[in-house]
Amino acid sequence: MAEAAYTEDNIRSLDWKEHIRLRPGMYIGKLGDGSAPDDGIYILLKEVFDNSIDEYVMGHGKNIDVKIEEGEVHIRDFGRGIPLGKVVDVVSKMNTGGKYDSKAFKKSVGLNGVGTKAVNALSEQFIVEAVRENKAKAAEFSRGELIKEHRPKKTTEPNGTRVSFKPDPEIFKNYKFRADYVETQLWNYAYLNAGLRINYNNKTLYSKNGLLDLLSNQTDPDLIRYPIIHLKGDDIEIAMTHGNQYGEQYYSFVNGQNTTQGGTHLNAFKEAIVKTVRDFYGKNYDTKDVRTSIIAAISVRVEEPVFESQTKTKLGSIDMGPDSPTVRLFINDFVKKELDNFLHKNPEVAQALENRIKQSERERTEIAGIKKLANQRAKKANVHNKKLRDCRKHFDDKPNKTDEDIRNATTIFITEGDSASGSITKARNVETQAVFSLRGKPLNCYGQTKKLVYQNEELNLLQHALNIEDGIENLRYSRVVIATDADVDGMHIRLLLLTFFLQFFPDLVRNGHLYILQTPLFRVRDKKKTYYCYSEKEKQDAITALRGKAEITRFKGLGEISPSEFGDFIGENIRLEPVVLQKETDLENVLAYYMGKNTPQRQNFIIDNLRYEVDEVEDGESVEEAMEDAVEFETA
């Protein structure tokens, strides 16, 4: 084998924008198309918005305007505005910014002078305009290159900064901003900055009570066990309650940044709650019993936080500042003092909290024997069964996940039937894609206890395959994809799987891990060209493109799609629809309506609202028969 040459010609020096565009993951994590809340386009939005937030925190401007239309973002704050002579530099020269030597910015997120430059380099169009003291200056860029630097002009506009950008489609292929993701992102800013008014696409986002409002908006007051506990101190704010759901639900923030992967502060918060509860009641309650069904939020501000990546989703820093305690000790002291005081002053809340802990204890004890036997069966079955065709890499291989781990996302497809699972298994990437094959339709889990999961072999093996028995911290795959046929039976299985996850593992959904695989309904081709179409409109467009002379195939099931074709659908061109829980979603009512015993109401709703297209009718089946089948399925 010839030895590769290594000369001066192999050494390259990249300028700032070339490096960002060549290695975007270093700056914004994964790219994505907007179907996941941590995709790159939302990081671009965050990087620009962080600067506007810093101005608000400094006491400059109480409003921020945000408009997103046709993939283009416009942000206008009313802070002090960038100094006019530095408008170009702050968005195009690395390590340039106004926060390096300012004590007031020590507890800011954007300290590295990188974020806005990354947005500039990764945008097809980027415009920045500063307004200061009746003068305005703008500069226009494309992919980091300065296109035009405008001269300062007079204006009557109030001070502030306006940034407009359009992500580069060469980097973010087929991207789309999802309004629900953007709104959640902006609401978090509102909760963390009480009094700030964010005007987003004709909506006003405003919070008066910070994290108390966050939990109030995320929970149904009829389903929580006691009023939300809300505690504030210097550089720390917490809110917590318990509900009736399975799992744990946390929201964590550092210096206004949503740390979706947690970190030092969240771990310390969890530990402090358990320790304080044990000390208050004088009982050594099991950690799981204390934290089961908890809904909590924590926000801290620290000097010069050390995050594990540029996207700042996980805190690695342990220092609060010079001569200050560690983050862990600081949080532990605050929770121990303030939560203990609160429980002493509010005995009814204290009693309700202990009742919830005892309920969790009883439920855990009740299923302990069943769980042990089920785990033994699952362990034995894993040696012999072929339900799981595993991949070589796993999301939980590293306890401290980096952006590189997230970019190399692992996926498990949950399918039904040998033919479908066989096709996906042959077409998948064995490094990062696994397949779990169901046998028949799973049980309707609505209203059931966790006991059912251990009693049902199919569901027990599924939770073990995902490694979510004790929560999602050790989830083996970053994306859990429901892959069922696009027919009535497939929709039924999808609905039952959704119920399983929402009933017992809602945090899997809340944390953006659950998806629906979109597979083509039609193949339209001639001798030279093939189109795979996901809707009637796409089919008609393909027929037009082939000038009306085409062979049309209607795929009725995943098993009909050959492995070679499947490679296109689960590779780079994969289409995934994320399962999203809106902040106003009442999970209990949703499950009760769709999966509970209210057949007449659900049947009437379907009859009144059903819209059926001709292509959805099976061969030889009338529209009326198809409607009856759909209603019959939906009300089963």
SEVO-454811 format. One record per residue (C-alpha): residue number from 1; x, y, z. Coordinates in steps of 0.1 Angstrom, whole numbers. Layout:
     i      px      py      pz
   NUM       X       Y       Z
...
! end
This chain:
     i      px      py      pz
     1       0       0       0
     2      15      33     -11
     3      22      58      17
     4       2      90      16
     5      22     121       8
     6      25     146      37
     7      40     179      25
     8      36     217      29
     9       7     214       5
    10     -13     194      30
    11     -12     223      55
    12     -40     247      52
    13     -50     279      70
    14     -87     286      70
    15    -102     320      76
    16    -129     323     102
    17    -159     318      79
    18    -143     289      60
    19    -136     271      93
    20    -172     276     105
    21    -187     264      72
    22    -163     234      70
    23    -169     224     106
    24    -204     238     115
    25    -210     211     141
    26    -182     226     163
    27    -203     258     166
    28    -239     248     164
    29    -241     211     171
    30    -260     190     146
    31    -274     205     115
    32    -308     189     109
    33    -338     202      90
    34    -358     217     119
    35    -377     186     129
    36    -359     184     162
    37    -357     212     188
    38    -319     211     190
    39    -314     214     152
    40    -289     240     140
    41    -314     266     128
    42    -327     270     164
    43    -292     274     176
    44    -287     302     151
    45    -319     319     165
    46    -306     315     200
    47    -272     329     193
    48    -287     362     180
    49    -314     364     207
    50    -289     358     235
    51    -273     392     227
    52    -307     409     229
    53    -313     392     262
    54    -280     405     276
    55    -291     440     268
    56    -323     435     287
    57    -305     420     317
    58    -283     451     317
    59    -314     473     320
    60    -317     484     284
    61    -350     479     266
    62    -381     460     278
    63    -392     446     244
    64    -378     423     218
    65    -395     418     184
    66    -392     385     166
    67    -406     377     132
    68    -401     345     112
    69    -415     341      78
    70    -406     319      48
    71    -375     307      66
    72    -361     342      73
    73    -356     355     109
    74    -359     391     120
    75    -349     402     155
    76    -351     437     168
    77    -341     447     204
    78    -342     481     220
    79    -309     480     239
    80    -280     504     235
    81    -272     493     199
    82    -238     482     186
    83    -213     511     185
    84    -216     522     148
    85    -179     520     141
    86    -179     483     151
    87    -210     470     134
    88    -190     450     108
    89    -164     438     133
    90    -187     423     159
    91    -203     400     134
    92    -173     391     112
    93    -141     391     134
    94    -136     362     158
    95    -131     370     195
    96    -145     404     191
    97    -172     416     215
    98    -181     439     243
    99    -183     414     272
   100    -147     405     278
   101    -138     433     302
   102    -172     441     316
   103    -180     430     351
   104    -217     434     343
   105    -215     406     317
   106    -197     381     340
   107    -230     361     343
   108    -238     363     307
   109    -240     333     283
   110    -224     347     252
   111    -189     355     263
   112    -168     339     236
   113    -175     363     207
   114    -184     334     184
   115    -222     330     182
   116    -232     358     159
   117    -202     352     136
   118    -213     316     132
   119    -248     328     123
   120    -233     351      97
   121    -211     324      81
   122    -239     299      80
   123    -265     323      65
   124    -273     328      28
   125    -282     363      38
   126    -273     382      70
   127    -281     419      77
   128    -271     437     109
   129    -282     473     117
   130    -274     493     148
   131    -293     524     160
   132    -276     548     184
   133    -284     584     192
   134    -305     592     161
   135    -280     575     137
   136    -283     541     121
   137    -257     519     103
   138    -262     486      85
   139    -241     460      69
   140    -250     431      45
   141    -233     398      43
   142    -237     365      24
   143    -221     333      38
   144    -198     355      59
   145    -186     377      30
   146    -193     414      34
   147    -215     425       5
   148    -222     461      14
   149    -213     484      43
   150    -238     512      45
   151    -229     547      56
   152    -245     560      88
   153    -277     578      83
   154    -300     599     104
   155    -331     582     120
   156    -358     588     145
   157    -359     551     156
   158    -351     543     192
   159    -318     528     201
   160    -312     491     195
   161    -300     464     171
   162    -318     447     143
   163    -305     414     128
   164    -320     395      99
   165    -308     362      86
   166    -317     334      63
   167    -300     300      70
   168    -280     288      40
   169    -299     260      22
   170    -265     245      12
   171    -258     238      49
   172    -294     233      62
   173    -310     212      35
   174    -349     213      33
   175    -350     232      66
   176    -382     246      81
   177    -387     265     114
   178    -414     248     134
   179    -436     274     152
   180    -441     253     183
   181    -403     248     188
   182    -396     285     183
   183    -424     295     207
   184    -412     271     234
   185    -377     285     230
   186    -389     321     233
   187    -412     313     262
   188    -382     300     281
   189    -365     334     276
   190    -397     351     289
   191    -398     329     321
   192    -362     335     329
   193    -365     373     324
   194    -396     383     342
   195    -409     416     329
   196    -395     412     294
   197    -421     414     266
   198    -413     393     235
   199    -435     401     204
   200    -434     370     182
   201    -454     368     149
   202    -483     388     164
   203    -482     370     198
   204    -470     385     230
   205    -450     364     254
   206    -447     377     289
   207    -440     363     323
   208    -445     380     357
   209    -435     352     380
   210    -407     334     363
   211    -403     297     369
   212    -437     297     387
   213    -453     306     355
   214    -433     280     336
   215    -446     252     357
   216    -481     266     359
   217    -483     267     321
   218    -468     232     318
   219    -491     214     343
   220    -528     209     348
   221    -537     223     383
   222    -562     195     387
   223    -535     169     382
   224    -508     181     406
   225    -506     169     442
   226    -498     202     459
   227    -494     239     449
   228    -462     247     431
   229    -433     255     455
   230    -415     286     442
   231    -383     298     459
   232    -359     326     448
   233    -325     337     461
   234    -295     356     448
   235    -285     339     415
   236    -309     310     420
   237    -346     303     414
   238    -364     269     417
   239    -400     257     414
   240    -413     222     420
   241    -444     200     425
   242    -454     164     420
   243    -481     151     397
   244    -495     116     389
   245    -475     109     358
   246    -447      84     355
   247    -411      96     351
   248    -394     128     361
   249    -397     162     344
   250    -371     189     347
   251    -363     222     332
   252    -328     236     338
   253    -311     268     330
   254    -277     285     334
   255    -274     322     329
   256    -306     322     308
   257    -295     292     287
   258    -318     262     285
   259    -294     234     294
   260    -314     206     278
   261    -287     180     287
   262    -285     192     323
   263    -251     191     340
   264    -236     199     374
   265    -264     222     385
   266    -293     198     377
   267    -275     168     393
   268    -269     189     424
   269    -306     200     425
   270    -319     164     423
   271    -295     153     451
   272    -305     183     472
   273    -342     176     470
   274    -338     140     481
   275    -315     149     510
   276    -338     177     522
   277    -369     155     520
   278    -352     127     540
   279    -339     151     566
   280    -373     169     570
   281    -394     137     574
   282    -366     118     593
   283    -370      88     570
   284    -346      73     545
   285    -370      73     516
   286    -357      56     484
   287    -345      82     458
   288    -369      68     432
   289    -399      73     455
   290    -389     109     462
   291    -384     119     426
   292    -411      98     408
   293    -436     121     391
   294    -417     153     401
   295    -421     184     379
   296    -393     209     387
   297    -373     238     373
   298    -340     254     383
   299    -322     284     371
   300    -288     296     383
   301    -264     323     373
   302    -227     317     376
   303    -196     336     366
   304    -178     324     335
   305    -197     291     331
   306    -179     263     314
   307    -201     244     291
   308    -192     212     273
   309    -197     227     239
   310    -204     259     220
   311    -241     251     220
   312    -241     253     258
   313    -266     225     264
   314    -247     210     294
   315    -230     227     323
   316    -195     215     331
   317    -185     243     354
   318    -185     238     392
   319    -174     273     403
   320    -197     302     413
   321    -169     327     411
   322    -137     337     430
   323    -139     329     467
   324    -174     313     462
   325    -187     278     469
   326    -190     252     442
   327    -223     250     423
   328    -231     217     440
   329    -226     232     475
   330    -243     264     466
   331    -275     247     454
   332    -275     221     482
   333    -273     249     509
   334    -301     269     492
   335    -325     240     488
   336    -317     226     523
   337    -325     260     539
   338    -353     273     518
   339    -372     241     510
   340    -370     230     546
   341    -383     263     558
   342    -412     262     533
   343    -423     227     543
   344    -423     238     580
   345    -444     268     572
   346    -468     249     550
   347    -477     216     567
   348    -505     208     543
   349    -481     209     514
   350    -456     188     534
   351    -483     162     541
   352    -493     161     504
   353    -457     156     494
   354    -452     128     518
   355    -484     111     507
   356    -471     111     471
   357    -438      96     482
   358    -456      69     501
   359    -478      61     471
   360    -447      57     449
   361    -432      35     476
   362    -463      12     477
   363    -465      10     439
   364    -428       1     437
   365    -431     -26     464
   366    -462     -40     447
   367    -445     -47     414
   368    -411     -56     429
   369    -417     -94     425
   370    -432     -92     391
   371    -404     -68     380
   372    -377     -93     391
   373    -392    -122     372
   374    -399    -100     341
   375    -363     -87     341
   376    -350    -123     343
   377    -372    -133     313
   378    -360    -103     294
   379    -324    -111     301
   380    -329    -146     290
   381    -349    -137     259
   382    -322    -112     247
   383    -298    -141     242
   384    -322    -160     219
   385    -348    -137     204
   386    -345    -119     171
   387    -369     -90     181
   388    -340     -66     183
   389    -315     -62     155
   390    -291     -39     173
   391    -267     -13     160
   392    -230     -10     170
   393    -231      24     184
   394    -254      36     212
   395    -265      69     226
   396    -257      58     261
   397    -222      46     254
   398    -208      78     269
   399    -224      92     302
   400    -213     127     293
   401    -226     132     258
   402    -210     158     235
   403    -223     175     204
   404    -204     149     184
   405    -224     122     201
   406    -257     140     192
   407    -246     146     156
   408    -240     108     153
   409    -275     102     163
   410    -286      66     168
   411    -320      54     157
   412    -343      25     166
   413    -372      17     143
   414    -401       0     159
   415    -419     -21     133
   416    -447     -47     131
   417    -443     -79     111
   418    -414     -98      96
   419    -416     -84      61
   420    -414     -48      72
   421    -387     -54      98
   422    -368     -75      73
   423    -367     -47      47
   424    -355     -21      71
   425    -330     -45      86
   426    -314     -51      52
   427    -314     -14      43
   428    -303       2      76
   429    -269      15      86
   430    -257     -11     110
   431    -235      14     128
   432    -263      37     140
   433    -297      21     132
   434    -314      -7     151
   435    -348     -24     145
   436    -372     -38     170
   437    -400     -60     156
   438    -434     -62     173
   439    -455     -92     172
   440    -491     -81     165
   441    -508     -51     181
   442    -496     -40     215
   443    -521     -35     244
   444    -540      -3     250
   445    -521      10     281
   446    -543      39     289
   447    -553      40     326
   448    -530      11     334
   449    -502      10     360
   450    -466       2     354
   451    -474     -33     365
   452    -488     -40     330
   453    -454     -33     314
   454    -438     -61     333
   455    -467     -85     328
   456    -467     -81     291
   457    -436     -97     275
   458    -438     -75     243
   459    -438     -42     262
   460    -412     -54     288
   461    -388     -64     260
   462    -393     -30     243
   463    -385     -10     275
   464    -354     -32     280
   465    -343     -27     244
   466    -346      11     249
   467    -331       9     285
   468    -357      32     299
   469    -370      11     327
   470    -357      36     353
   471    -360      67     332
   472    -345      81     300
   473    -310      90     314
   474    -296      58     299
   475    -317      58     267
   476    -297      37     242
   477    -310      55     211
   478    -313      92     205
   479    -343      87     181
   480    -371      63     187
   481    -390      60     155
   482    -424      43     151
   483    -424      28     116
   484    -458      13     107
   485    -478       8      75
   486    -497      37      61
   487    -531      19      65
   488    -557      15      91
   489    -539     -13     110
   490    -506       6     109
   491    -523      37     122
   492    -539      16     150
   493    -505       2     160
   494    -490      37     159
   495    -518      50     182
   496    -512      21     207
   497    -474      28     208
   498    -480      65     213
   499    -503      56     242
   500    -476      33     257
   501    -449      60     256
   502    -472      88     268
   503    -487      68     296
   504    -454      53     311
   505    -425      73     296
   506    -438     109     288
   507    -404     124     293
   508    -392     104     263
   509    -417     125     243
   510    -411     158     261
   511    -373     155     255
   512    -378     152     217
   513    -368     115     212
   514    -400     101     197
   515    -407     103     159
   516    -430      89     132
   517    -414      76     101
   518    -429      90      69
   519    -428      65      41
   520    -439      72       5
   521    -474      64      -6
   522    -465      62     -43
   523    -437      54     -67
   524    -440      72    -100
   525    -415      62    -127
   526    -406      58    -163
   527    -376      41    -179
   528    -353      69    -169
   529    -365      86    -137
   530    -382      75    -105
   531    -401      97     -80
   532    -412      86     -45
   533    -442     106     -34
   534    -456     112       1
   535    -488     128      -9
   536    -514     130     -37
   537    -500     164     -47
   538    -464     151     -50
   539    -478     122     -71
   540    -495     146     -95
   541    -464     168     -97
   542    -443     137    -106
   543    -468     126    -133
   544    -466     161    -147
   545    -427     160    -146
   546    -428     127    -166
   547    -452     143    -190
   548    -481     120    -181
   549    -464      88    -192
   550    -456      70    -160
   551    -460      37    -141
   552    -477      44    -107
   553    -474      21     -78
   554    -494      25     -45
   555    -474      12     -15
   556    -499      -4       9
   557    -473     -16      34
   558    -437     -13      44
   559    -432     -49      34
   560    -439     -40      -2
   561    -410     -16      -3
   562    -378     -34     -13
   563    -346     -31       8
   564    -328     -12     -19
   565    -356      14     -20
   566    -358      15      17
   567    -322      27      18
   568    -333      60       3
   569    -361      65      29
   570    -340      59      60
   571    -308      74      49
   572    -300     110      41
   573    -335     115      27
   574    -353     102      58
   575    -385     121      67
   576    -393     121     103
   577    -423     137     120
   578    -415     146     156
   579    -441     138     183
   580    -445     171     201
   581    -463     179     233
   582    -475     215     232
   583    -472     234     264
   584    -510     236     266
   585    -515     199     260
   586    -534     182     288
   587    -520     147     285
   588    -545     130     307
   589    -575     144     288
   590    -559     137     254
   591    -553     100     263
   592    -588      97     279
   593    -604     111     248
   594    -586      90     222
   595    -580      58     242
   596    -606      58     270
   597    -641      44     270
   598    -659      73     254
   599    -667      56     221
   600    -699      76     212
   601    -682     110     216
   602    -651      99     196
   603    -673      83     169
   604    -694     115     165
   605    -662     136     162
   606    -647     114     135
   607    -680     113     115
   608    -683     151     117
   609    -646     158     108
   610    -634     130      86
   611    -621     139      51
   612    -612     111      28
   613    -594     114      -5
   614    -599      90     -34
   615    -564      77     -31
   616    -570      65       4
   617    -597      40      -7
   618    -587       4     -12
   619    -593     -13     -45
   620    -630     -23     -48
   621    -640      -4     -17
   622    -664      24     -17
   623    -658      57       0
   624    -686      49      24
   625    -670      16      33
   626    -637      32      38
   627    -652      58      61
   628    -669      30      81
   629    -636      11      84
   630    -619      42      96
   631    -646      50     122
   632    -646      14     133
   633    -609      15     138
   634    -608      48     156
   635    -636      37     180
   636    -623       2     186
! end
